[in-house]
Amino acid sequence: MISYKPFYETLYNRNITEYALIFKHGIPSNTLHRMKHGEAITTKTLDALCSILDCKVSDIIEYIRPEEI
């Protein structure tokens, strides 16, 4: 299972809001909604978020094994 928990920690650490991602950086609100609900996003979106947040992919997503849930 893919978790976006690191994404929210990175946002907090960078002091960036979801509002700023939407209105300043052009990330669609639907994308953030999908992330909140654990749904898939594209690698293009991952690339954009890494660029905006100046971080690694591992700062946005992590893989959690089913037995760890």
N, C-alpha and C positions, 0 to 999 in steps of 0.2 A: 504494500500500500504506500502511496506517495503522500507525504504530509507537507503542508505549507507552514508549519509552526516556525521554522527558521525565518521565513519571510516576515512574519509579524514581529519577531524579535529584532530583525535587521531594521525594519521600519522604525521601531521604537528607539533603537540605538542610534540611528541616523537622524532622529527627530523629524521624520517625514510622515505626513498624514496621507491617508487614502484620498482625501480631498485634493491634496497637491498632486498626487499621481494622476488623478483624473483631469483636473483643470489646468495644471501647469505643464504636465508631461504627456498628456494625451492618451493615457491608458484607459481603455473603455471600462466603464463601471460594471458591465457584464462580466468582464474578465475577473475583476476583484470578487464579484458575487460567486463566480464559479470556484475560485480559490477558497473562499470561505466555506463552501460546501464540499470541498475535497474533489472537485471535478478536474478533468484534464485541461491543460493549457498547452499552447504550441511552443516549440523551441524558439520561434521568433519572439514570442512574448517573454520567454525566459531571457533571451538575449537583450531585449529592451530593458527589462527590469534590472539585469546585471549592470547595464550601462548607466541607467539612471541612479542606481544605488551604489555604484562603484564597488561591486562585490562579486563573489564567485557563485556559481550555481548552487553549491552546497549551503550558501547563505539564504537560499530561497526555498529549496526543496530538500527533503530527505526521504530515504526509503526505510520503511518500517516493516519488518518481517511479520507475517500473519500471527505467528506464535508469540510475538512481543506485544500484541494489542491487548 
